[in-house]
């Protein structure tokens, strides 16, 4: 059963979604708002949005039918969010490891996936913040929106409904692990390109080579290949 609910305003759709998981067969339950006041990002970061310009959306997926690992599930989620936006933007959309979505060099989507037990069921709580109509990002130089990057104006309500239907459908039929890993690496931002990283508070040049099934990113540095978990390395471009 797939349903989409909406709130005029809320602090965080990831926090509010539990109120809508009222039935034992609740699966693919979505919640969205265009005014999220206290959005959360990965690892305690804050995700700020401008009211009435962007989409905060959370999808609760019952874990009982998810057979892949958490890392692979995170990768697949990033892939299908990327695919949805690539179809709309008619442009090259990339995944910045582990799961930010980049359009023409600017971050337009942040993803936060949590696991929660609600009403005796275990869920993946997939939260996404999508910049859609915002046109100014004074404090965040690497951020953009669908509007700034494509010049296209989208109807927020239509966007939310189409997005919910797309994600729900794609998550009903998850491919095998290798296919997911291959597709993730095919769309990996700055793969096989010399980039600048911050590692142990020092800047180093390196080349992203691949992400693996354990959630690690492999970077070729001057002294050879190294693997990193999130927060152990920062891509500075």
N, C-alpha and C positions, 0 to 999 in steps of 0.2 A: 504493500500500500504506500503510495507516494502522495504527500500533501505539502502544500506551501502555506505558511502562516506569515503574517506581517504585523509589525508594531510601528506606531507613529514615531516612537523614540524609545531607546533603551540604552543601558550602560554597555552591555556586551551580549551579542546574540549567542555566543558560546555559553555564557552563564544562564541565559534565559531559556534556552532550548529545552531544558528538563521539564519545564512546566507544560510542554506540549506533547510529551511522551507519556500519554495517559493510558494506552492500551497495550496488551501483551504483544500484539502483532504490529506495533509501531515500528515501521522501517522506512527509511528514506523520507524522514520528516524534515522539512526545511523551514527556516525562519529568517526573515529579512527585515531590515529597516534602512531608511535613508538618513537616519540621524542617530548614529551610535556615539555615545558620549565618553565611554571609557574602554575603547577597544584595546585588546592585548595582542602583542606579536610574539614571535618565537623567543623563548628563554627570558621571559619577563620584560621584553621590550614593549614600548607603547606604540599603538597604531592609531594615529590621529586622522580624522576625516572631517571634511566640511559638510555641514548639514545641507541636505537637499541636492547634493552634487554627486555623491558616490553611493556605492552599495556595500552594506555589511550583511553577510549571508552565512548561515550555518546550516549544515546538513548532518543529521544524526543517522548513522548507518549501523544496524545491528551486526555485531561481529560474528554471529554464529555461522554465517555463510561466507565469511572471508577466510580463505585458506592460506593466503600468502603472509609473509612476515610483516612486521610493522614498517620496516625500512622500505620494503617493496611496495607496500600499500601507500606510503608517503610519496614514493616516486610516481606511482600510477596516478595518484590524485593530481600531482603537479602536471603530468602529461595531459590529462583530460581538461584541466583548466586552461593549459596552453592551447590545446586544440580548439576549444570553444572560442578563445580570443583570436586565434589565428584566422578562423573562419570569418569573424566579424571585421577584423582589421585589414584583411587582405594584404598581410605583410608578414615579415619574418618575426616570429615571437620565440624567445628563448627562455630556458629555465636556468636561473642562477642558483647553483647548489647552495642549500639543499632544496629550497622550494619557493624562491621568489620568481615572479614572472616579469620578464624584461621585454619591452617593445621599443625598438629603435634606440637602444641604449639607456632607457629610463625604466625604473621599477614602477609597474602599474598595479601589481597584485602582491599582497602578502598573505601567506597561508599559515594557519596554526591548527595542528591536529592534536587532539587530546583523546585519551581513553577514559571513559567514565562508566560506572555501574549505576543505572537508574531504573528503579522499579523492577529489580531482580534481573534485568538484562544488561549486558555489556554493549557499549556503543563506541564507535569511532565518532568523535565530534569534530567535524571538519569546518573550520571557520575561515572565511576568505573576505578580505577587504579589497574592493576593486575601485580604483579611481576611474570615474567615467566622464563626468562633466567639469570637474575642477580644472581651472585654467591658470592658477598661480600657486607656486610652491616655494615661497621665499626662503623658508628655513631648511628645506631638504632639496639640495641641488641635484640629487640623482633620481628624484621622483618625477613622474609624469602621469598623464591620464590618456584614455582613449581619445579624448578631444584634442589634447595638445599634440599627440603623436600621429593622429590620422586626420584631424580636421572634421571628423564625423560627429554629429550630435545624435545621441541615442535616447529613446524613451526609457526611463528608469523602470517603470512597471513591466513593460514588455521584456526588457533585458532580464529582470529578476526571474520572471516566469520561464523564459527560454533557457536560462542558465540552470535553473532547478531541474527542469525536465531533461536537459542534456546530461548533467552529472548523475542524476538518478538512473537514467538508462545505461550509461556507460559503466556504472558501478555494479550493475546486475550481472555483467558478463566480463569478469576480469581475465585478461590473457595470462599466459604462463610467465613465470618469473624472468626467463631469459628474454622474452619478447619485450617485457616492460623495461628491463635493464638496457637493452639495445636502443629502444626508443628514447629513453631518458638521456642516454649518452649522445644520441644523434642530435638532440636539441639542447645540449649543455652549453650555456653561455661562456664564451671565450675559450672553448675547448681547442687545443692545439694552436693556441695563440700566445705569444709572449705577453705576460701580464705582471703587474706589480702587486705583491702581497705583503701584509703585515703579519709577521710570525715572531712570537716572543718579543713584541714591541720593537722589532727591527724590520726594515723594508728589504725585501728580496725580490729579484726577478725570478719568474718561473713560468711553467707551461702546464695548464690543466690537461691531464691525459684521460682520466676516466673517473666515474663514481662506481663503487662496487656494491655488492649485495649486503654488505654489513653497514652501509650508511657512510662509508669513508670516501674522501676525495683524494685521488692520487695526483700529486703535482711533481713534475720534474724540475728540481732545483739544480744549482750549479754542481752540487756534490752527489747528485743522483736522485732516484725516486723516493718520495716520502708520502705517507698517508696521514690524513688529518680527519678528526671529527669536527663537527660544527663548534665554533667559538675558539678552536685552536688556530685557525687561520682566518684572515680577513682579506678579501679581494678588494684592492684599491683601484683596479682598472689599469 
